[in-house]
Amino acid sequence: MSATDFTISMTDEKYLLTVKGIRSRNFSRDIPFLILSDKLPDGQVYREFPDGHIELQEVFSVGSKFRYKALRTLPASEANTVRKAYGLL
């Protein structure tokens, strides 16, 4: 592993630890965790809830506020695939 690869790997690990910490803090406060994905169409996000379910949602603005519209709840297997893809398992 080159020095550059090592630096990138360490940066990725620190980033993931930070994300997991924010996620854990949100769940302890009964707040959903927003998962942004460049694999989703514009305006769509995943929201993971403290009870473990993940919804695919559409985000839109009304004035200066953001609103969310649930498009569907992911089945458990798909939710785990999303978590795995983003290092959240």
For each residue, the residues with C-beta under 8 A, 3 or more apart:
1: 5 6 9
2: 5 6
3: 6 7
4: 7 8
5: 1 2 8 9
6: 1 2 3 9 10
7: 3 4 10 11
8: 4 5 11 12
9: 1 5 6 12 13
10: 6 7 13 14
11: 7 8 14 15
12: 8 9 15 16
13: 9 10 16 17
14: 10 11 17 18
15: 11 12 18 19
16: 12 13 19 20 87
17: 13 14 20 21
18: 14 15 21 22
19: 15 16 22 23 86 87 88
20: 16 17 23 24 87 88
21: 17 18 24 25
22: 18 19 25 26 33
23: 19 20 26 27 33 48 88
24: 20 21 27 28
25: 21 22 28 29
26: 22 23 29 31 32 33 50
27: 23 24 30 31 33 50
28: 24 25
29: 25 26
30: 27 50
31: 26 27 50
32: 26 47 48 49 50
33: 22 23 26 27 47 48 49
34: 45 46 47
35: 45 46 47 48 54 82 86 88
36: 45 46
37: 40 44 45 46 82 86
38:
39:
40: 37 44 45 46 56
41: 44
42:
43: 58 59 60
44: 37 40 41 56 57 58 59 71
45: 34 35 36 37 40 56 57 59 68
46: 34 35 36 37 40 54 55 56 57 74 82
47: 32 33 34 35 54 55 57 68
48: 23 32 33 35 52 53 54 79 83 88
49: 32 33 52 53 54 55
50: 26 27 30 31 32
51:
52: 48 49 79
53: 48 49 73 74 79
54: 35 46 47 48 49 73 74 78 79 82 83
55: 46 47 49 70 71 72 73 74
56: 40 44 45 46 70 71 72 73 74
57: 44 45 46 47 68 69 70 71
58: 43 44 68 69 71
59: 43 44 45 66 67 68
60: 43 66 67 69
61: 64 65 66 67
62: 65 66 67
63:
64: 61
65: 61 62
66: 59 60 61 62
67: 59 60 61 62
68: 45 47 57 58 59
69: 57 58 60
70: 55 56 57 73
71: 44 55 56 57 58
72: 55 56
73: 53 54 55 56 70
74: 46 53 54 55 56 78 79 82
75: 78 79
76: 79 80
77: 80 81
78: 54 74 75 81 82
79: 48 52 53 54 74 75 76 82 83
80: 76 77 83 84 89
81: 77 78 84 85
82: 35 37 46 54 74 78 79 85 86 88
83: 48 54 79 80 86 88 89
84: 80 81 87 88 89
85: 81 82
86: 19 35 37 82 83
87: 16 19 20 84
88: 19 20 23 35 48 82 83 84
89: 80 83 84
